[in-house]
Amino acid sequence: MNSSLLSVLIFIPLIGTLLVLFVPSSQKVMYKYIALVVSLLQMIVVSVLYNNFDTQRIGNNTLESFQFVEKISWINLQLGELGELSIEYFVGVDGISISMVILSVFVVLIGVLSSWNVTEKGKGYFALFLLLNAAIIGCFVALDFFLFYLFFELMLLPMYFLIGIWGGKRREYASIKFFLYTLLGSIFILVVMIALYVSVELPNGAHTFNLLSMMDSNNYSLTSLLSIGANHTILGVSARNLAFLFLFIGFAIKIPVVPVHTWLPDAHVQAPTAISVILAGILLKIGGYGLIRIAYPIFPEAAIYYAWLVGFLGVVSIIYGAFNALSCTDLKKMIAYSSVSHMGFVLLGLASLTVEGVTGSIFQMFSHGIISSGLFLIAGVVYDRTGDRRIDNYSGLAHKMPKYTVVVVMLFFASLGLPGFSGFIAEVLVFLGAFKSEVLPEWMAISATFGLLLGAGYYLWTIQRMFFGKYFVRNTEKENNMVDLSKREFLMFIPLVFFALLLGVFPHFLLDILNTTVNSFIAFMSTTGIVK
Amino acid sequence: MENANQLSNQLHITLSSLSGYWPELLITIGLIVTLVVDLIFYKKEGNSNWWVGFVNLLFLLLSFVKQSFVYTSTPYLGEFMKLVLLLAGLLFVIFSLTKTHQLKKAGEYFIVFNGLLLGALLLATSTNLLVIYLGVELMSISAYVLSGFSFNKKSAEGSLKYLLFGAVSSAFMLFGMSLLYGFTQTLDVNNFDLLVAMKLVGEMPILLAVFMTIVGFLFKMAAAPMHAWSPDVYEASPTFVVAAFSVIPKLAIFVLLINTVDQFIVLPEVALMLQVAAILSLTIGNFAALWQKNAKRMLAYSSIAHTGFLLIALFSGMQNFVFYGVVYLIMNFAVFALVKIVENKFLITEISQYNGIGKQMPLIGVLFVLTLISLIGLPPTAGFTAKLLVFSGIWVEYGVNQNPIYLVLFVFGLFNTIVSLFYYLKIPYFMFIKKTDIENMKEHKSSIILNFLVVVLVFVLILLFFLPNSLMDMIYSISFVK
């Protein structure tokens, strides 16, 4: 199989960016078509990837079992005292990353469709959008820490401008808050990245950013700070534990986990619809993915040591997010908090360190990616029509917008975890893992179930307030705009609802991809993590 | 007879060793020729500027080419840094010659700048206290004059402030040097035997002497807590002069520090002093920059913070320092050129007036963003690579000697990045995001050459991220042994 497919996936949007930049402003319509074509091409590439993906190959920590690998030496610096520094253009996928890649390409396509009406400064918008697209894919396929970090940071600036320029009333505040929080997180990651590459020394003396080499404890020079045997401490804390915590903080900001979640509601409420979709659908997953790909396998013993903390913060996020969602009057803010709550399940599943739990947490990421994209589109629909998102400014919409109501009800039910939808499978798996887990106390799983209850609460209550009862819209001037879904909007919702249903009824489409990789991940964690 | 022989011998030695000073000589000749040309064309206002600048550029270029021959063998640090300083000089002169710059008294402008550059070049290779003092003063006095070249009240004030502060710090430095001479009986820094001297006079007086000398150095490079002059001077001086100020004297003094500090470092207090200055500069520079409303003033504080960072880089390995220095040069020239482009087009330097410039000049806006990203130290720019190298170096040092101060440097360096993000982003924020209600009315012609130069500089910044080897290989061929 031609193995440069992943690069194609990354570079198509970059070429698209250049195209957008060079198309003259008189051809305004072209921009969105370029973005659409890019997304469709990516879809084709991804379907080729999916068809040729061998579900029996492990991935995870061994180079041979990764697929579509490209490994090209990029930067080789001869550094004085340190020896050689080597950075590679190293990409490849296993079960975990390919599921994220599929999700990304899909959600980005939805994002393009939902930005169809962006006309103001279209050139900048679509150029940034495509840049973001490339960075996202790069993040999910990079197997070199430096490369990962490059793409990770590359997402910040387009996001900053996309929220800052095309956002709502308080966009200036929201965008800078987003940037500062995420940069703080990435500084924590940078610290560990530097410490890791200084500590990892290959047999030939080169220091590398290769993630797979970092996962192998034999590659740490004995005297280095992060070597496993040496038990170095920094200010009284074990250096490896500290490094794990730093990575955890860095990625937790991205997920986001309570108490570092406060940027998310602001960013979501202010961001334009399409960007909210990307943010909730993909960017949040990079936090979870980073934990699975980087933090856990590199510091397995620390991951086990801090399992209670990860799990605990997961439970706190689930419940705290749900309570907040319950009290929100802004529809979009409610959905944002529900995201916090749902991403808590990802943490809980991961912390359980069982096959079920970790599968569930990846499943949850995938499912939440699809469902939350839909939810933000829902919020976008009413906002487009009246410029108002307050829940109590609407009622009885079911009379006027029946299609919309059906979609909303289905997606809300999918999100609250009704059997038959993907969210249900994910949550069941997470709970199975959490109850079975040897590292988590049972009360965590029990209290997390409480979050489900609250979830049902805020969704049903919202449906009841907005869609049932007597028809009423507070903003009477724009009442004429309250028409049902247009064809384009409907077209966006169909695949989302379809996939949420498909994965709920036939979860094996995704489980098959994940199974081998997750099994080996757990085996790897338990063999390398127990050694003290 | 004997005497005459000795004299001719000495003359011979002097003349033969002059070959190492070709760049300096060329610049001195350039200075004189510029003076003559200026006298000839004195009356013709329009052409004079161009001729004077052209002659100056020619000699600088000669000097640069001559200096680049050091790469026929292994260059020393000083020789490489001379090349870097000459590059900065070239950039300055080319920038000044673009039409954006309304030169008044061009002759003096270039002559005085030559003096500044000459002083900097002297510093890069000197190890004799007298020559060091000569270099520092030549550089400083030229700088006092140059800072007044806007010819307005503010500029005069800045210039005078600079002179007063500078004179006091020079006095400190000179006093320290004289004490050092007294204690060690020699002017040659490489022959200092501070340990022997310490036995003779005790530790305190030696420390005092070294501290005073270094305080003078820190002042000239605008490191906290000796930084107070720089924001005023930067705000008042012509923009290109500021670009030169933020790079040339700073790098020259750093090379001097590297050349001399080996001798001083026998005292652990000296290292600590520099480290404390690094942390202070970084923190004060970044936090003070947060409150600035004027772009030039903000960049002055940013350059104080970068001084702190360069001081940290000193402890991370010489190669990393040099890499950071070169990247710093490119970034600073790029950012000041951009400030100048905006200043020239709309006659503004207040950041809040940058409203909507991103829409009117999208290219400049994008270049601004890229340069500022590099100053913050985010990928994909050379600023990130430079910081990465420095932090790696610091981390290795920490691993080697487990001195907690390295950890402190590491942490301060990294987390100051977030603070710096906040103020650097102000500029793109006003350019792109802030809704504009005031249209910038006053429009002037912009210089294509200047725009092109900035594009090149920014391109280099990005190129150095993807191919750091191109510069790193050059740096690694430098010999750091003295």
Interface residues (C-beta under 8 A of the other chain):
Chain A: I75 N76 L77 Q78 L79 G80 E81 L82 L85 K121 G124 Y149 L150 E153 L154 L156 L157 Y160 F161 G164 I165 R171 E172 S175 I176 F179 L180 L183 L184 I187 L190 V191 I194 A195 Y197 V198 T223 S224 L225 I234
Chain B: G317 M318 Q319 K359 P362 V369 I373 L378 P379 P380 F384 L388 L389 F391 S392 G393 W395 V396 Y398 G399 V400 L407 F410 L414 F415 T417 I418 L421 F422 L425 P428 Y429 F432 I433 K434 F466 L467 P468 N469 M472 Y476
